[in-house]
Amino acid sequence: MKTIKYLLVLLILALATPTTQAKTYKEYTLDELIQAADNGDGIAQYLLGRIYGYDDVDMQQKYGVQKDYAKAKKYLYMCVTNSDAGLEGIAKVGSAGLLSDIYNEEDNNEEALWWAYYALQNMENLISSGYDEFVDILCLRIVVTSFIEMYARYSERFISECLFLWDKGAINRAHLLLGVGFAIPAKATGIQPAKSLSFGLLRNEDGTYKYIGEKSNGKPNGFGLLFLKNTVYCGEFKDGKYHGKGWVKYKDTKSMIDGEWRDGKIYNGYYYKDGNLDEPQIVYENGDDRIYGNFKRLDVGKEDKKGYKIPKPVELSLSVRWASELMGDGKQIYHWGSTNPDHKFQSKSPSAPNYLPRSTCLAIYGGAGCNSDITGSGYDAAKCLWASGWRMPSVKEMQELINSCDIVSIDYDVVNVAPQVTIKRSSVTDLMGELSFVIPRSPDGYGMWTGSIDPNDNERAYALIVDMENESVRIESRDRECQFAILPVTDIPYFKKPLYRIK
């Protein structure tokens, strides 16, 4: 889609008179245009690309042709690579923009992005002068959405490039023309706009090697994107090789490798099989790999030791990921340090059968005279009942959860006769994530344990308590005899989604 003024410029080209002919291009027959294009006439090449590739029924009827993307791409590529110094730059820019449009229609996102960036970069003189009305909106949308949604995680450079367009008014104008909103949240993070669209571009003739990024000596050096036949690499390069932080995605299997690369090989990182980004299947350490089973697992979807299914973790862009559901199908409550919800803490009467004094119970549930956290220990119910990659949260992590997220609602669940708490991370610069769970009833109120003991009283530990009356939550020190739910966390690394988004 082009602005009216942009189309007028192209129309002027179409009506122009070739330097060696008496006819205008508009008066050419199809055969004459083809002959001129084959002889190196860049404007004829562009016009043929437009005839075959554009949704212009009248023009196609005039020349007796149908839309043909293969022929369109042939002539547009001829125009873009035309070495004629006298060729109008707008024809090359228009050809690149139309190539991007065509590849976008064919769902070839890599080619669409490469040509869209080429088109925008070659409008540099227009952008620098205020961008005027010359904006290929589709190219703009392809570049911004690709950079923000897909690649911003690894480098602020992608954000800076988009902020350059933002500051020149291009994105705002796109919004007015199409009603498409581009929210560039990085403004609030202190990221500075680029001074230009400064990534370099490399490609081979058949398009099986396409690069957008920093380069020197004709090779990728610094940060960039490399599209190959069966892989995509986003990250750092040195002398054309993967070197530094980055990830590779295999197009056929959707598998990914994420981590630190050295001289083109993974050195420290993680392998995620078949698009499963919740947890890695292989860990690479110092150039060696450790196969499945030799490191912490989450076992998502499997049954825990009590027969309940282990849920997925939720990404809230915090220091840990939180389980999407409470332990025990959301209905079990635990004494602090107990790995069995059926355990009885202490009989009220010394004459009762199997009576245990409080000191013994405290020794069983959390260790005798315990004065430290049980997070990740043998008294951690999440680690013991789920899998080694799960654990109870620390009080610091629980505090982070309620400080960094919004308590969207605390509603009363009539069916379960308990509060349903919904917590959402809705920071503009982060992914939106949400936790929603019903906290089961307990004789001690509604709460969730942390694995942190109260340093001032080792018979108490910290829990998140839900105050139904005031519809709020707070962290309190509670007797270890109390029974509360547990919402596990994991710090197992995984392939994070981008931290910026289009709104």
N, C-alpha and C positions, 0 to 999 in steps of 0.2 A: 504494500500500500504506500502511495507516495502523496506528498502534499500537492495542491494545485499548482503552486509555483514551480515545483520540481518537474511536474509533467510539462509545464510550459517550456522549460528549458529544453527538455527532450524533444518537444515538438519543433522548436527552432532548429535543432539539429536535423530533424527529419526533413525540414523544408529547405535546408541549406543547399548550396550548389557545390558539387565536387570541383576541386581546383582544375581538373583536366577535362571536364565535361560541360556541355551546355545545359544539360538537364539538371533539375533538382533531384534529390534522392526520392522525393515523393513521386516523381514521374518515372522512376525506374521500374522495369518489369522484375519479376522474381528472378529470372535467369540473369538479368543484368546485375542485380544485387549480389547474387551468388558469385558471379564472375569477379565483381569488384572485391568481394570479401576474400576470395581465393587469391587475389592479387595483392592482398595486404591492406585494403581499405578498412580502417578500424571502425568508422561510423557505419559502413555497410555491415560489418560483422555484428556491431551492436544492434542494428535495426533487425537483422535476421534473427538474432537471439530473442528480440522482443516480439517479432512476428510469431515465432514458433513457441515461445514460452509464456507470453502474457495472455491474460484473459481478455482478448480484444477480438470479438467475433467479427466485427466489421472489417478489420484489417485482414484477418485470416480468410474471409470470403473474397476480399479484393484480390488477394494473391492466390486463391484457390488451394489453400493448405489447411491442415488441421493442427491443433496444438500437438507438439512433439517435443517432449523434454530432452530427449537424446540429441536432437538436432540443435535445440536451443542452447544446451550446455556446450556443444561443440563450437558454435560461433561466439558465444559469450566468452569462452576460455580463450579463443583466438584474439578477441578484442583486448582482454585483460593483459595478455602476454605480448601484445603488439609492441614492437620496438620503435615504431614511428614517432619521432620526437614531436612532430607537429600535431599528433592526435589530441583532440580535445580531452582534457582530464575528466570532464564530466561523463564522457562515454565510458571510460574505464570504471569509474565509480558506479555508474548505472549498471554496467555489466556485472560487476561484483555483487551489487545489491540484488539484481535479478537472479544471479546464481544462488545466492543465499535463500531467496524466496522459493526457488524451485526445490532445492535440497530440503528446505523446511517442509514443503508439501510432501516430499517423499519420505519424511521422518528420518532423514539422515542428519542427525543433530550435530555431528562433528563437522561435516562439510558446511552446514548452515552457519555454525559459529565461526569457522575460519573465514569464510567469505564475508560474513557480516562485519567481523572485526576489520577485515581488509577495507571494506567499503567505508566504514566510519573513520578509520585511520586516514584514508586518502581524502576525506572531507576536512582535513585538519585546518586548512586555510579558512574554510567556512565556519568551522567551530570556533576558531580563535577570534574571528571577527563578530562573535555574538551568536553564531549558528544560524542567524537569519531564519528563513523558512525552509532551508535545504536540509531536510531530515528524512531519512528512510526509516519510518516508524518500525517496520518489521525487523530491520537489522538492529535497531536500537533495542527492541524488546528481546531479541535473541541473545544479544551480548549481555545485557543487564541480568536477565533471568538466569542465564548459564553461569555467569560469574558469581552472582549472589547465592543462588540456590545450590550450586553443585561444587564450587571450588573455593569459596571464601574461607573455609575452615583452615586451609593451609597457608594462606598469605593475605595480609592486608592490602597487598598490591591490587588484588581484584576489586576490593572496595574502593581504593583510591581512584582506579580508572573510572568506576561508575560515578564517583563523586565529582570527577572532572566534568562528566556529561551533565550531572545535576547542576553544578555551578554555572555552566554555560546556558542553562535554561532548556536544554534539549528534552530532558525527562518531563519537566513540567508541561512543555508544549505537547509532548506525546499524550499526556493525560488529557489535555484540552481537546485534542483532535480525536482521540479514540475512547476516552473515558477509562483509560487504563492507568491505574495508580501504581507507581513505582515507589515503594517506601524504602528509602536508603537510610536505615537506622544508624549506620556507623557515624553519622554526624555527631551523635551524642557520646561517642567513645573516644574522641580526640584524634581519630585517623584523619590525616590531611589529604586533600584532593591531589591527584597527580597533576603535573603541569601540562601533560599532553597524553594522548593515547600512545604510550611509549613501548609497548611490547613489540619485539621483533617477530617476523613471520618467516617460516621456512616450509617448503613442501617439495615433493617430487612430482613428476609429471602425472603418474597414475593415481596420486592422492593417497597412497598407502603409507606415506610419511607426512604428517602435518604437525607443525609446531607453532605455538603461540607463547611467547615469553621472552625472557632476557637472553641475550646471545652476545657472543664475541668470537672473532676469528671464524665466522661462518658456522659456529656450532652452538647448541644450547649451553649456556653458562649462566648460573644463577637460578632464578625460579621460572617455571613454565609448565605448559601442558603439551604432552606429546601423544598424538593419536597414531597408532600403528594398526596393522591389519586385524589383529586379534586382541590387542591390549590398549588400555589408556593409562598413561602415567601422569600424575599431578604431583609436583614436588620440585626438589632442588637437583641441579645438574652441575657437573664439572667436566669440561671438555667433551661434551656430548653424551656422557654417561650419567646414570642415576647416582647421585652422590649427596647424601644429606637426608633430610626428612622427606617422606613422600609415600604415595600409595600407587599400586598397580591393580587395575581391574581387568579380569579376563572376560571378554565379551560373550564367549560361548557358554561358559559355566556360571558367570556372575560371581565367581570366587574372587577374593581380594587378598593382597598382601600389603600391610601397613606398617611402617616403621622407619628405621634408619638404614640407609643404603651406603655401600662403599664400592666404588669402581664398578657399578652396574649390578651388584649383587646385594641381596638383603643381608644385613648383619645382625641387627636387633629388631625384632618385630613380631607380627602375628599374622597367621593365615586364617582367613574366614572362608569356609567352604560353601559353594552353591548358594551364595547370597545370604547365608545366615550370619547376620552381623551382631547377634546377641552375645556370642562368645567365640573365641578362636579355637580352631582344631589343632593348630600347630604353633608352638612358640619357638622363635629363633633367638639364640643367645650367642653372641660373639662368633657369628658365622655358622654355628651348628644349630640343628633343629631337634626339638624334643617332641615326640609324637604323642598323640591323644592318650590321656590317662596319667601322664607323669607330671601334671600340674593341676592347679585348682580348677574345679568344674562348677558349672551352675546347674546342669542337668534339667534345663527348662523342659517342661512337658512330661517329665518322668514322675513316678510316684515316690514320695518321701517314705521314711521308715514307718510312718503311721498309715500309709495308703492314700495320702492326699496328693494331688497333682501340684508340682512345683511351678509357680507362675513365671511370666517374663518380668524382667526388670523394666523400670520406666526411666527415661532420660529426662532430667530436669535441669541439666547443665550445672550440677552441683559437684561437690568433691567425691560423692559416691552415687551409685544408682540405687533406687529403692524398689523393692518388690512391689508388684502391682496388686498383690493381695496379702492379707494377714496369714500367718501360719495356721495350720489346722482347719483349712477351708473357711477361715474367718470366724470360727465359732469357738476356738479353744483359748483358755486362759491359763497362765503359768505363774507359779511362784518364781521369784527372781533366782536364777541359777538352776532351776529345775529343767530337765530335758524331757519331762513327761507331764502332760497336763493332768494326768490322773493321780499324781502324787499328792498325798496328804501332808501338810506341813507339820501340824502338831495337834494332838488331841487336847481338848480343853481340860480334861481330868486326868490326873496321874494314875487313877485306877482303871482307866480305859484300856482295852486290849491294844497291844503293840504301841504303848505310849512311848514317845521320844521327847526328851527335854528340848527346850528351845535351842540350847547351845549345840546339841547334836544335829538338829535340823539345819541350823545355820552352817554347820560344818559340811552337811550333805549338799545343801543348796548354795553353792558358791564357795565352798572351801572353809576350813576352820580358821577363824580369825582373819578372814579375807579382808584386805584393805586396798584392793586394786580392782580394776575393771576385769570382767570375765569375757569381754568381747574377743571372739576368736579362740577361746579356751575350750577345755573339755566340759565346762559348765554352760556353754553357749548353745541354747536349744536350736538356733538356726543352723549352726555349723554341724551339730550332731544329728539332727533329724532331716535336714535337706541335703546339702552337698558342701564340699570343702570351700567352695567359692562364696558361700553365703555366711553372714554373721549378724549378730545383734548390732544395732547402731550405738555409737558412743553418744554421750550427752552433747558433745560439741557438734556432732553431725545432726542430731535431733534439733538442736538450737538453730543450726544453719537452715534446716528445712523450714522451720516456722518463720525465721527472719527473712529468708530470701524468696519465699513463696507467699501467695495470697491464699488465705483461708476463704475460699469462695462461698462455702455454705456449711452450716452445721444443722442438718435437718433431722427430724425424728422419724425413724423408720418404724412404721406401725407394725409391719409383719414381724420384724425381729425385736421389737420393743427396745430399740437401742438407737444411738445417734449415728447418722451417716455423715461422714466428714469428707468434703471435697477440697483438695489442695491443688493449686495450679501455679505453674511458673509462667508468668506472662510478661516478662521483661521484653521490651521492644527489640533488644539486640540478641535475644536468645530464642531458641526453639520453644514452642509452647508444649509443655508436658503437663500431665494431670494424674493425680492419685485420687481415687474415690473408694472408700471402704466403710463398712458398718462395724463399729467397735462393739464387741460382745459385752453383755451385762456381766458385772462382777460384784460380789458383796462389798468391794472396796471402791466402787465407782467405775467410771469408764476411762481407761488409760492404756498406754503402750509402754512397755519397758525399754530402757536403754541398757547397755551392758556396763554402765558406769556406776561405781559405788559412791556413796556420799563420803568424801574424805574426812568429814567431821564426825561421822558416826557410821562405823562399818556394819551396823545392823540395818542400815537403810541404803537405798539406791535410787537413782533418778528415773522418773517416768514422765511421759507427756500425758497430762490430764485434760480431759474434755469437760468444760464447764457448760452444761446445757442451759442453765438459767441465764447466763450472760452471753451464750453463744460464742465462746472463745476457747482457746487452748493455752496452756502454760506448762512449764516444766517444774516439777516438784520433787522433793526428796520424800520417798515413801518407805515404810517398813518392808523389808524383804519378804515378809510373810504374805504381803498383799498378792492378789492374783490379777494380772493384766494380760492383754494381748501382746503379740510381738510382730513387728513389721521389719523383716530383715533387709539388709543392704548388701551390696557387693562393690568391691573396688577392682574387679577384674576388668582389664582394659578391653575395649571393643572399638569397632570402627564408628566414630562419632559422625553424626550427620552435621551438615553445615550449621554454623552458629548465626547465620544471617538469613533473612528470608524476604521474599516479595510479599507484600501485604495487599 
